[in-house]
Amino acid sequence: MDALFATRLVKIAMVASTALFALLVAADNVIDYGTNHEFVRHTLSMDTTNPGNALMGRAITNPTLWTLAYWGIIAAEAATGFLLAVGAVRLAANLRAPAARFNAAKAYVVLGVGLGFLLWFTGFMVVGGEWFAMWQSKTWNGVQPAFRFCAILMLVLIFVNQPDGELDR
């Protein structure tokens, strides 16, 4: 086995692993609906942030909006996983293809990572962490896990987007 073939295999495995992760997160949010709905409720209502903080005017206390936000998160997690899974399948289908075809098969990976980044960075770190001051909560703070997810996604994207050369025939 040459290094280019091994690199392609690792890229496929990494994309498949990130797909599995996103799909499991979405499934877990449906299976353990109540616990994770509470996370969204506490974040949006800002009821566990520092008492009397000047940002409390941003709080959302409408249960319908909590539920809509939660289902939006679940949909984005599932879509991220689906796009990454399609990306892994497309890469696998082109495993022995010429470099141009294998490189072209990376489009769904880019879309999946992009959506995951929007969810976990923009959604959790920017909107949840900063706008709703989630960082102030000792109990319902998802900033660090969201950062880990973003970092992993970006590292996978950087590695996967390295150009692949022609395999020795």
MARPAZA-978234 format. One record per residue: x, y, z of N, C-alpha, C in turn. Coordinates in nm, 2 decimals. Example, Ala and Ser with C-alpha at 12.3 -4.5 7.8 and 13.67 -1.06 7.14 Angstrom:
<rs>
1.32|-0.57|0.78|1.23|-0.45|0.78|1.32|-0.33|0.78
1.28|-0.22|0.71|1.37|-0.11|0.71|1.29|0.00|0.79
</rs>
This chain:
<rs>
0.09|-0.12|0.00|0.00|0.00|0.00|0.09|0.12|0.00
0.06|0.21|-0.09|0.14|0.33|-0.10|0.08|0.44|-0.01
0.16|0.55|0.02|0.12|0.65|0.11|0.00|0.73|0.06
-0.01|0.75|-0.07|-0.13|0.83|-0.12|-0.26|0.75|-0.10
-0.26|0.62|-0.12|-0.37|0.53|-0.10|-0.41|0.53|0.05
-0.31|0.52|0.14|-0.33|0.52|0.28|-0.39|0.66|0.33
-0.34|0.76|0.27|-0.39|0.90|0.30|-0.54|0.91|0.26
-0.57|0.86|0.15|-0.71|0.86|0.11|-0.80|0.78|0.21
-0.75|0.67|0.25|-0.83|0.58|0.34|-0.85|0.66|0.47
-0.74|0.72|0.52|-0.75|0.80|0.65|-0.85|0.92|0.63
-0.85|0.98|0.52|-0.94|1.09|0.50|-1.08|1.04|0.50
-1.11|0.93|0.44|-1.24|0.87|0.44|-1.29|0.84|0.58
-1.20|0.77|0.65|-1.23|0.74|0.79|-1.25|0.86|0.88
-1.18|0.96|0.86|-1.20|1.08|0.94|-1.33|1.15|0.91
-1.37|1.15|0.78|-1.50|1.21|0.75|-1.61|1.13|0.80
-1.60|1.00|0.78|-1.70|0.91|0.83|-1.72|0.92|0.98
-1.61|0.94|1.05|-1.61|0.95|1.20|-1.68|1.08|1.24
-1.66|1.19|1.17|-1.72|1.31|1.20|-1.87|1.31|1.17
-1.90|1.23|1.06|-2.05|1.21|1.02|-2.12|1.13|1.14
-2.05|1.03|1.18|-2.11|0.95|1.29|-2.13|1.03|1.41
-2.03|1.12|1.45|-2.04|1.20|1.56|-2.17|1.29|1.55
-2.18|1.37|1.44|-2.29|1.46|1.42|-2.42|1.39|1.42
-2.43|1.27|1.36|-2.56|1.20|1.36|-2.59|1.14|1.50
-2.49|1.10|1.58|-2.52|1.06|1.71|-2.56|1.17|1.80
-2.50|1.29|1.78|-2.55|1.40|1.86|-2.69|1.43|1.83
-2.73|1.43|1.70|-2.87|1.46|1.67|-2.96|1.35|1.73
-2.92|1.23|1.71|-3.00|1.12|1.77|-3.02|1.13|1.92
-2.91|1.16|1.99|-2.91|1.17|2.13|-3.00|1.29|2.18
-3.00|1.39|2.10|-3.09|1.51|2.13|-3.24|1.47|2.12
-3.27|1.38|2.03|-3.41|1.33|2.02|-3.44|1.23|2.13
-3.34|1.13|2.15|-3.36|1.03|2.25|-3.37|1.08|2.39
-3.28|1.17|2.42|-3.28|1.23|2.55|-3.33|1.38|2.54
-3.45|1.39|2.48|-3.50|1.52|2.45|-3.51|1.61|2.57
-3.56|1.57|2.68|-3.59|1.65|2.79|-3.46|1.72|2.85
-3.35|1.64|2.86|-3.23|1.69|2.92|-3.17|1.80|2.83
-3.17|1.77|2.70|-3.11|1.87|2.61|-3.20|1.99|2.58
-3.33|1.97|2.59|-3.42|2.08|2.58|-3.40|2.18|2.70
-3.37|2.12|2.82|-3.34|2.20|2.93|-3.22|2.29|2.91
-3.12|2.23|2.84|-3.00|2.31|2.81|-3.03|2.43|2.73
-3.11|2.41|2.62|-3.16|2.52|2.54|-3.24|2.62|2.62
-3.33|2.57|2.70|-3.42|2.66|2.78|-3.33|2.75|2.87
-3.24|2.69|2.95|-3.16|2.77|3.04|-3.07|2.87|2.97
-3.01|2.82|2.85|-2.93|2.92|2.77|-3.01|3.04|2.73
-3.12|3.01|2.66|-3.20|3.12|2.61|-3.27|3.21|2.71
-3.31|3.15|2.82|-3.37|3.23|2.93|-3.27|3.30|3.02
-3.14|3.26|3.00|-3.03|3.32|3.08|-3.05|3.31|3.23
-3.13|3.21|3.28|-3.16|3.20|3.42|-3.05|3.15|3.51
-2.94|3.10|3.44|-2.82|3.06|3.53|-2.70|3.14|3.50
-2.72|3.26|3.44|-2.60|3.35|3.42|-2.59|3.43|3.55
-2.49|3.52|3.56|-2.46|3.60|3.68|-2.58|3.68|3.71
-2.63|3.68|3.83|-2.75|3.76|3.87|-2.73|3.91|3.84
-2.83|3.97|3.78|-2.83|4.11|3.76|-2.74|4.16|3.65
-2.69|4.06|3.56|-2.60|4.11|3.45|-2.68|4.20|3.36
-2.61|4.29|3.29|-2.67|4.39|3.21|-2.72|4.33|3.07
-2.69|4.21|3.05|-2.74|4.15|2.92|-2.87|4.08|2.93
-2.94|4.08|3.05|-3.06|4.00|3.07|-3.17|4.04|2.98
-3.17|4.16|2.92|-3.27|4.20|2.82|-3.27|4.12|2.70
-3.17|4.04|2.68|-3.17|3.95|2.56|-3.24|3.81|2.59
-3.27|3.79|2.71|-3.33|3.66|2.74|-3.46|3.63|2.67
-3.48|3.50|2.63|-3.60|3.46|2.56|-3.67|3.36|2.66
-3.79|3.40|2.70|-3.86|3.32|2.80|-3.98|3.25|2.74
-4.00|3.25|2.61|-4.11|3.19|2.55|-4.08|3.04|2.52
-4.16|2.95|2.58|-4.13|2.80|2.56|-4.14|2.76|2.41
-4.22|2.82|2.33|-4.24|2.79|2.19|-4.10|2.82|2.12
-4.04|2.93|2.15|-3.92|2.97|2.09|-3.80|2.88|2.13
-3.81|2.83|2.26|-3.71|2.74|2.30|-3.72|2.61|2.22
-3.84|2.56|2.20|-3.86|2.44|2.12|-3.82|2.46|1.98
-3.85|2.57|1.92|-3.81|2.60|1.78|-3.66|2.60|1.77
-3.60|2.67|1.86|-3.45|2.67|1.86|-3.39|2.53|1.87
-3.44|2.45|1.96|-3.39|2.32|1.99|-3.41|2.23|1.86
-3.52|2.24|1.80|-3.54|2.16|1.67|-3.46|2.21|1.56
-3.43|2.34|1.56|-3.33|2.39|1.46|-3.19|2.34|1.48
-3.15|2.33|1.61|-3.02|2.27|1.64|-3.02|2.12|1.60
-3.12|2.05|1.63|-3.12|1.91|1.59|-3.12|1.89|1.44
-3.19|1.97|1.37|-3.20|1.97|1.22|-3.06|2.00|1.17
-2.99|2.10|1.22|-2.86|2.13|1.18|-2.76|2.02|1.21
-2.77|1.96|1.32|-2.68|1.85|1.36|-2.70|1.73|1.26
-2.83|1.70|1.24|-2.86|1.59|1.14|-2.81|1.62|1.00
-2.83|1.74|0.96|-2.79|1.78|0.82|-2.64|1.78|0.81
-2.57|1.82|0.92|-2.42|1.81|0.92|-2.38|1.67|0.90
-2.44|1.58|0.98|-2.40|1.44|0.97|-2.43|1.38|0.84
-2.55|1.41|0.78|-2.59|1.36|0.65|-2.49|1.41|0.54
-2.46|1.54|0.54|-2.36|1.59|0.44|-2.23|1.52|0.45
-2.18|1.50|0.58|-2.05|1.44|0.60|-2.06|1.29|0.56
-2.17|1.23|0.58|-2.18|1.09|0.54|-2.18|1.07|0.39
-2.25|1.16|0.33|-2.25|1.16|0.18|-2.11|1.19|0.13
-2.04|1.28|0.20|-1.90|1.31|0.16|-1.81|1.19|0.18
-1.83|1.11|0.28|-1.75|0.99|0.31|-1.78|0.89|0.20
-1.91|0.87|0.17|-1.94|0.77|0.06|-1.89|0.81|-0.07
-1.90|0.94|-0.10|-1.84|0.99|-0.23|-1.69|0.97|-0.24
-1.62|1.00|-0.13|-1.48|0.98|-0.13|-1.45|0.83|-0.14
-1.52|0.74|-0.07|-1.50|0.60|-0.08|-1.52|0.55|-0.22
-1.63|0.60|-0.29|-1.66|0.56|-0.42|-1.55|0.60|-0.52
-1.47|0.70|-0.48|-1.37|0.75|-0.57|-1.23|0.72|-0.52
-1.22|0.62|-0.43|-1.10|0.59|-0.36|-0.98|0.56|-0.46
-1.01|0.48|-0.56|-0.90|0.45|-0.66|-0.91|0.53|-0.79
-1.00|0.64|-0.79|-1.02|0.72|-0.90|-0.90|0.81|-0.92
-0.89|0.87|-1.04|-0.79|0.97|-1.06|-0.80|1.09|-0.96
-0.69|1.15|-0.93|-0.68|1.26|-0.83|-0.79|1.36|-0.85
-0.82|1.40|-0.97|-0.91|1.51|-1.00|-1.05|1.47|-0.95
-1.09|1.34|-0.97|-1.22|1.29|-0.93|-1.23|1.28|-0.78
-1.12|1.23|-0.72|-1.12|1.22|-0.57|-1.13|1.36|-0.51
-1.05|1.45|-0.56|-1.06|1.59|-0.51|-1.19|1.65|-0.53
-1.26|1.62|-0.64|-1.39|1.68|-0.66|-1.50|1.62|-0.57
-1.47|1.50|-0.52|-1.57|1.43|-0.43|-1.57|1.49|-0.29
-1.48|1.59|-0.27|-1.47|1.65|-0.13|-1.57|1.76|-0.11
-1.66|1.79|-0.21|-1.75|1.90|-0.20|-1.85|1.88|-0.08
-1.90|1.76|-0.06|-2.00|1.74|0.05|-1.93|1.75|0.18
-1.80|1.71|0.19|-1.73|1.73|0.31|-1.72|1.88|0.35
-1.69|1.96|0.25|-1.67|2.10|0.28|-1.81|2.16|0.32
-1.92|2.12|0.26|-2.05|2.17|0.30|-2.08|2.12|0.44
-2.06|1.99|0.47|-2.09|1.94|0.61|-2.01|2.01|0.71
-1.88|2.03|0.69|-1.80|2.10|0.79|-1.84|2.24|0.80
-1.88|2.30|0.69|-1.92|2.44|0.70|-2.05|2.46|0.78
-2.14|2.36|0.76|-2.27|2.37|0.84|-2.24|2.34|0.99
-2.15|2.24|1.01|-2.12|2.21|1.15|-2.05|2.33|1.22
-1.96|2.40|1.14|-1.90|2.52|1.20|-2.00|2.63|1.23
-2.10|2.65|1.14|-2.20|2.75|1.16|-2.28|2.71|1.29
-2.31|2.58|1.31|-2.39|2.54|1.42|-2.31|2.56|1.55
-2.19|2.50|1.56|-2.12|2.49|1.69|-2.04|2.62|1.71
-1.99|2.69|1.61|-1.92|2.82|1.64|-2.02|2.93|1.65
-2.09|2.95|1.54|-2.18|3.07|1.53|-2.30|3.05|1.63
-2.36|2.93|1.62|-2.48|2.90|1.71|-2.44|2.89|1.86
-2.35|2.80|1.89|-2.32|2.78|2.03|-2.22|2.88|2.09
-2.11|2.91|2.02|-2.01|3.00|2.08|-2.05|3.14|2.07
-2.10|3.19|1.95|-2.13|3.33|1.93|-2.27|3.36|1.99
-2.37|3.29|1.94|-2.51|3.33|1.99|-2.53|3.28|2.13
-2.50|3.15|2.16|-2.53|3.10|2.29|-2.43|3.15|2.39
-2.30|3.15|2.36|-2.19|3.18|2.45|-2.18|3.33|2.48
-2.19|3.41|2.37|-2.18|3.56|2.39|-2.31|3.63|2.40
-2.40|3.61|2.30|-2.52|3.68|2.30|-2.61|3.65|2.43
-2.62|3.52|2.46|-2.70|3.48|2.57|-2.61|3.45|2.70
-2.49|3.49|2.69|-2.39|3.48|2.81|-2.38|3.34|2.87
-2.39|3.24|2.78|-2.38|3.10|2.83|-2.25|3.08|2.91
-2.15|3.15|2.88|-2.02|3.14|2.94|-2.03|3.17|3.09
-2.13|3.24|3.13|-2.14|3.28|3.27|-2.21|3.16|3.36
-2.27|3.07|3.29|-2.34|2.96|3.36|-2.24|2.85|3.41
-2.25|2.82|3.53|-2.17|2.71|3.59|-2.22|2.57|3.55
-2.35|2.57|3.52|-2.42|2.44|3.50|-2.45|2.41|3.35
-2.49|2.52|3.27|-2.53|2.50|3.14|-2.44|2.57|3.04
-2.31|2.54|3.05|-2.21|2.61|2.96|-2.16|2.51|2.86
-2.20|2.53|2.73|-2.15|2.45|2.63|-2.04|2.51|2.54
-1.98|2.61|2.58|-1.88|2.68|2.50|-1.76|2.59|2.47
-1.70|2.53|2.58|-1.59|2.44|2.56|-1.61|2.32|2.47
-1.72|2.25|2.49|-1.75|2.14|2.40|-1.77|2.18|2.26
-1.84|2.30|2.24|-1.86|2.35|2.10|-1.73|2.38|2.04
-1.63|2.44|2.12|-1.50|2.47|2.06|-1.43|2.34|2.02
-1.44|2.24|2.10|-1.38|2.11|2.06|-1.43|2.06|1.93
-1.57|2.07|1.92|-1.63|2.02|1.79|-1.58|2.10|1.67
-1.58|2.23|1.69|-1.53|2.32|1.58|-1.39|2.29|1.54
-1.30|2.27|1.64|-1.16|2.25|1.62|-1.14|2.11|1.54
-1.21|2.01|1.59|-1.20|1.88|1.52|-1.25|1.89|1.37
-1.36|1.96|1.35|-1.42|1.97|1.22|-1.32|2.05|1.13
-1.26|2.16|1.18|-1.17|2.23|1.10|-1.04|2.16|1.07
-0.99|2.08|1.17|-0.87|2.00|1.14|-0.90|1.89|1.04
-1.01|1.83|1.05|-1.05|1.73|0.95|-1.06|1.80|0.81
-1.12|1.91|0.80|-1.13|1.98|0.67|-0.99|2.02|0.62
-0.91|2.07|0.70|-0.77|2.10|0.65|-0.70|1.98|0.60
-0.71|1.87|0.67|-0.64|1.75|0.62|-0.71|1.70|0.49
-0.84|1.69|0.49|-0.91|1.64|0.38|-0.88|1.72|0.25
-0.87|1.85|0.27|-0.85|1.94|0.16|-0.71|1.95|0.11
-0.62|1.88|0.17|-0.49|1.87|0.11|-0.50|1.80|-0.02
-0.44|1.85|-0.13|-0.45|1.79|-0.26|-0.41|1.64|-0.26
-0.48|1.56|-0.33|-0.45|1.42|-0.35|-0.39|1.40|-0.49
-0.27|1.33|-0.49|-0.21|1.31|-0.62|-0.26|1.18|-0.68
-0.20|1.15|-0.80|-0.24|1.02|-0.87|-0.18|0.90|-0.79
-0.26|0.80|-0.78|-0.22|0.68|-0.73|-0.13|0.60|-0.83
-0.03|0.53|-0.78|0.05|0.45|-0.87|-0.04|0.33|-0.91
-0.03|0.31|-1.04|-0.12|0.20|-1.09|-0.04|0.07|-1.10
</rs>
